[in-house]
């Protein structure tokens, strides 16, 4: 089954350079089929040779070995990504301002309670299972909500994609 493998924080601000052609080649070397990428922000679509979570861990290790940095990889199949997209709880004025943040796991209750203390200004967030949904009032570039602080408080790893990207990934997943 085809999955999307979402790399956290690659090709952002000149750090963690991960060329997509080399990522596709690496995934193929690890046995994946139907390998493709979408834009340069670490979105890999592929059918792994076995367990998708094990394959994600292989990708993390292989990227560290080859490129010298470690980045977490979050995995979703088409059904999970579609369900998360459909569950987006906020009105979508502009899909570039609304985000889905797939998480490595559902946060524990202690993190959830503390997360309410993170300042948001006019931005909004909601936790649904192992996905975080965010709507930035004026876009991520001028956000009042510090998404990294929110994730640290929740005690989980996540990687944000705006809904325009999520919709494109869903089309590629079929």
C-alpha positions, 0 to 999 in steps of 0.5 A: 500500500502506498504511503506518504512519508513526511520529513520534518524540517528539511530544506528550510532556511538553508539547513538540512539540505535533502535533494528530492532526486537523491531522496527518491533514489535512496527510497528506491535503494531501500526497496520502495516502489512507486517512488515520487516526491512533491515539492522540496519540503520532504514529501515522499510518496512510496510503497514500502517493501514492508512495514511502513513505520519500519521503513520510515525508521530506515529512511531516517537512518539512511538520510543521517548516514548519507547527508549527516543530519537526522530528521524524523519521518511521519507516516500516513496512508491515504485513508488516514491523511484523507480522514485528517483533512476531512476533520479539519475543524476551522473555516478555510479562508485560504488553504495556505493559512490552514495546516495539518500537522501529522504527529508521531503519536497522540500527545499524553494528557499532561502535554495537552493540558499544558498546551492550552497555556501556549499563547495563540493570539488570533491563531487557532489550533485543535488536536484530533487524535494524532493530528494537530490542526492549525489556522493562522489568522494572517499566515504562518510567516506572521503567526502569533502561535509558536508552533514549535513551542506548542509541539514541545509542550505537547511532547510530540514530534510533528511536521506541518503542511498547509492544506494546499500541500495536503490536497496535492499529496492526496491527489498523488496518493490516489 
